[in-house]
Amino acid sequence: MFRAALARRGAAEDFDALLAADASWRSLTERAEALRAAQKSSSKGRPTPEQIEQLRQLKDEVDQAQAELASAARQRDDLLARIPNLPDPAAADGMDEEDAQLVRTWGERPKFGFEPRDGTELGSSRGWIDMARGARLSGARFAYRIGDVALAEMALYRFVIDKLTSRGFMLVLPPIMVLERAMYGTGFLPTEESNLYHLERDGLYLTGTSEVALAGIHTEERLEEDELPAKYTAFTTNFRREAGAAGKDTKGMFRVHQFDKVEMFVYCVPEQSGQVHEQLLAYEEEIAQELGLPYRVMNIAVGDLGAPAAKKYDIEAWFPVQQRYREITSCSNTTDYQARRLNIRFRRDGRLEYVHTLNGTGATARALLSIMENFQDHAGTVTVPEVLQRFGAPATLGTPATG
């Protein structure tokens, strides 16, 4: 059953290798224990010269067996760390981004009587988004957001935080530097190591999402059943190397190394996680609809899930300049994958069980880029959604920034 499920993700051979490594470890464990027992038995009484020599040989064998056992344990643990979560039967089949299944679409795409401009290009022309100065300061894929755009972006995050806290999410402002245990526990190590910023001198990692901190908030803890579901939302600045995105979105603000994000995170009992997953998606759709963004919902293919997720939905907003939908949010059901690695359980009927964890995007600046493309006029003025104006955004993005 496990092999067949992992085969959908292309991980059947890894599973076979894990079973072989585990069998080797078990065999070496038995041998090491037998040698230690023989060593203990032989050490009783006053040994003869011949027995002393035998004891020396036996000690060498024990030392060798222990070294082989340690090596086998490392190999088994390394393989286990790379085994992804079992996919949900309802997750889409396939190994690539193109294999995602369309769930539904919402909204009408705008029609322009002029050539619309890319959000970053439009922002750069008005001085709202400055990639050149960002590059001069920090290198490629960094940006300044200035003036009205900065106000609109902060309003976006405040709007989403307000909505989520009204739905029972507890707001958290967590650390953005974490120890290796947190990265391993959430599944970003070892498979995503190339995308992480590692501060080797301090033994810390910069997080690429507050999912890490929100999952880690209950590490090694025991929750009570009546505490679940426990819902958190966080606002953090995040960091990603984008190592797997060479040549993609290199000129704009769509894919940058540093970005801000509102995140949702839920702990629940196992039988609730499917329903909670659909609810997180509903919150994401509600946000996109209130912003007025045309979008589609995609059920992501198993080969494109990422190690922790059993099932994932993406919401892709319409970007008129590119004439295609692009991801602005995602939400994942990671079942008990992260809970097992972080040892987070709950009490039910006197027994301890692993919780299920889920995560979802509230908002990033990608939503603002889609707003700038969908709601611009021929003069380059952008009408800002009314819901953002209530949180300090200007009614329009039209006045060039100064400075």
N, C-alpha and C positions, 0 to 999 in steps of 0.2 A: 504493500500500500504506500509506504513512504517513498520507495524508489519510483513508483509510477507517478506520484505527485511531483517529485523533484525532477523527473524526466521532462515534465512540461516546461520547466525553467531551464533546461539544459544542464542540470546538476546531477544527473544519474551517475556519471562516472566519478564525480567527487564523493557521492554517497558510497559507491563501491569501494573507493580508496579508504574512506573512513571506516567501513566495516572491516576491511583487511587490516588496517592499522590497529583497530580495537582488538581484533583476534590476536594479532602479534603481541600487543600489550598484555592481554590476559594470559597468553602462553608464557611470556617472560615473567609475569607476576608469579605464576605457579612455580616456575623454575627457581626464581629468587627466594621464594618462601621455603621451598624444599632445601635449598642450599643453606639457608640460615638455620633451619631446623637441624640439619646434619651438623653444622658448625657448633650449635649449642649443645647437642648431644655428645659430640666428640670432645668438648672442652671439660667435661666432668672428670673428676679424679686427677691423679698425677700421671701425665702422659709419658710414654716412652719416647726415646729419640726418634723412632720410626713414626710414632703418632704426631710428634711435633712437626715433622716434615709434612705429614699429611694435612695437619692443621694449616700450615703455611700455604700449601697448594689450595686447600679449601677456601682460605681467606681470599686468595687471588681470584678464584672462581666466583666467590660472592661479590667482590668488588667489580669484576667484569659484568656480572649479571645485573648489578645495580646500575652501572653506567648504561648498559643496553636498555634496561627498563626505563631509565630517565629519558633516554633518546626516543624510545617508542612513545612515551607519554607526551613528549613535546610534539612529535609528529601527529599523534592522534588529536591533541588539543588544537594544533594549527589547522588541521583539516576541519575539525568541528566548528571552529570560529568562522570558517568560510562557507559553511552550509547555510543556504538561505532559508527563510521561513517557508512552510508548506503553503502553496497557493490555494486560495479559495476556489472551489469548483466553479463559482460564477465569474471569476476573473477571466478576461479574454485570452484566448489561445494566441500563440505567436511569440516571436523573439525580438521584434523590432518595434520602434515607435509607430511605424505605419500600420501595424497589426491591431492597434487600439480600435475598440468598437464604439460607434456613435450611439449614445444613449438618447439624447434629445438636443434640440436647438431652441433658442429664445431670442426674440427681438428681430428687428429689421435692419439690414445693413444700410448705411447712409448712401445716398447718391449725390455726387457732386457735379456742378457745372464748371468745375475748375480742377486743376491738378493738386490734390491734397499733399501736404508735406509730412514727412516723418516727424514723430514727436520730438526726437532729439534735435533734428535739424531745425524744426520750428523754434524749439526752446533756445538753441544756440544763436539763431538769428536775432532773437530778442534779448539775449543775455541772461535768460532764465536758467539755462543749463550750460555749463562751461566744461567741456571735456578737455580742451586744450590746457587750461590752467590746472585741471585735475591731473593730467599727464605730467605737466611740468613739476607738480608737487610730489606725486606719488607713482608715476608711471602709467602705462596703458590700463584702461578699464577702471578708471576712477573719475568721479565727477563732482563738480560743485553744483548744487541746486540753490538758486538765488531768488530773493524777492517773492513775487506772487506765486511762482511755482513751489518754492519752499513752503509758503503758507498753505497752498493747496495740498501738498503732500502731507504736512502735519495734520491738516483737517481730515484727510482721508483716514489716517491712523486713529485719530480721536473719534471719528464717526464709527469706525469698526469696533473700537474698544467699548464705546458707549452701548452699541448694539449687543455685544457679547456679554457684557456685565449685566445687562438687563435680562439676559437669558440664563443667568445663574452661574456664569463663569467668574472665577476669582482672579482678579488682576494681579500679576506678579512681574516685578522688575528683577530678573535673575542675573547671576554672573554670566559673562560671555567667555571667560577662560575656565577650562575644566581640566581635570586630570584624565589620564588615559582610560581609567576604569569607566568613566562616563561615556567616552567615545566608543569603547568596546561594547559596553552594555546596550547602547542604542543601535548598534549595528553599523556605525560609520567606520569602525576599525574591525577587521583589517581591509575590507573591500574598497573603501573610499579614501584610503590613506593619501593618494596622490592629489586629492582635492582639498586637503586640510592644511591650515597654517599651524606649524608646530614650533613652539617656543622651547627649543631644546635646553637652553640654559636653566629654564624654570620648570621643565617637565610638564608644561601646560599646552593645551590646544585652544585656538580660537574657534568658537562654534560657528557653524554655517547655518544654524537655525536654533531657535530657543526650544525646539523639541528636545534637545539634549538636556538642557537644564530642567525642563518640566518633567521629563522622564526620571531624571536623577533626584528630584526633590524627595522621593519616597524610597530611595535605594536602601535595601536591607531593613525595610520597615514592614510591620504587620498592620494592615488596615482592618477595620470592622466592616461587616457586610452592610450595615446601615449607613456607612459613610460613602457608599458607592451608589450612583456614579459620582466621582469627584472631577469637577470641571475647572480647568485653568486656562487663562489667556495671558500672553506675555508680549511685551514690546521690547525688541532688542535690535542692535546693530549686528550684522552677520558678515562673515568672511568666507569666501570660497576662491580657490585657485582657478576654477574652471579649466582644469587640466585636460578634461575630455572634450573641450569645446574649441579646439584649435581651428581658427578660420571662421568661427560662427559669431555673428553679431559683434564684430570687432570694433566697429566705428560708433555705435550708439550706446545708450544707457540701458538697453534691454538685458545685457549680460555683463555684469560688472563684478569686481572683486569684493566690494563693500556695499552693502545695502541694508535698509531698515525693513522690518517686517513685524506684523502682528500675527501671532500664532494661537491656535486652539489646541488643547490637549485634554484627553479624557481617560480616566481609569474607571473600569466597570467590571461587573461579573461576566464570565465568559458568554453566557447565553444572551447577553444584551449587546454584544459588540457589533453584530450585523445591523441592528436597529440604530445604534448610536452612529455608525458609519453613515447611514442614510440621512440622519439628522444633521451631521456636520456638513454634508453636501448641501442640504437644504439651506443651512445658514449661509454658505458660500454663494448659493444661487440668489438668495434674498439680497445679499450685499450687491452682487453684480446687477440685479434688476433695479435696485434703488439708484444705482449709479447710471442706469439706462444703457448699459453696454450690451450690444449684441454678442451672444456667446453660444458655445456648444459644450455639452458634457461628454467626456470620453471615458470609457472603461478601459484602463490601461492593460496592455498585453503582459502576460506573466514574465516574459523575458526582459521586460523593461521596468519592472517594479522596484528594483533595489532590494537588497537582502532582507530588510526587516518586514516588508509589507506582504500581507497575504492577498490584499486587494486594494486597488487605488483608483480614484477618480481624479481626472483633471478637468478644470473649467478653462476653456480656451476662448478668449475674447477676440473679436474681429479687429484686425488692423488693416484699414483701407489701403494704405500705401503699399503694403506687402501683398494685399489681396489674399490674405489667408488668416486663419485662426491661430493664435499663439497662446501658450499656457500663461495664465495669471494666478491660478490657485491650484492646489492639489489637496486631497485628503486620503489618508491611508488607515486601514485597519491592520495593526501589527500583531493582533491576537496576543498570545503569551510569549512571543519571541523576546521582546525587551524585558519583560517581567522576570523571565527565567535567568537572563544574563545579569540582571540587577538585583535579583532575589527579592522581588516585591510580591507579597502574598496577602490574602485576606482570610479571616476566620468565618467559617460557615458550618453550623451544626457540630461544633467542636473540632473541626478539621481545618487545616491550612490548604488553600488553593492559590494558584497563581492568578493574578488579575489579568485582564486584557487591557491593552493601551491603544489609543487612537490619536492621530494628529491631523491638523488641517490648517491651511493658510487662511488667515483673515484678510490680509492685504499686503502688497508690496507696491513699489513705485511703478511696476508694470501696468497696474490698473490706471494710474495717472497718465502713462504714455498712451494707452488706448483711448482715454478721455480726450487727450489732445488731438488725436487723429480723427476720432469720430465726430467731435463737436466743434471743429474749426470752420471758419468762413473764408471767403476768397481773400480777405485782407490779412489772414493769419490770426484773427482773434478767436479765442476758444471760450465757449460758454461753459461755465463750471456748473456741475449738477447742484441743484438747490440743497440737497442733503449735506453737501460739503460747506456751503455758504453758512449754514447754521453753526459750523465749528470753526469759523474764522477765515475760510477761503474767500477770495474776491469773487464777485459775480462773473467776471470775465478775466481771462489772461490776455491782455492786449497791450498793456503799457510796457515798453522796453525797460529792463532793469538798468540801473545806473551803478557806476562804481568801477 
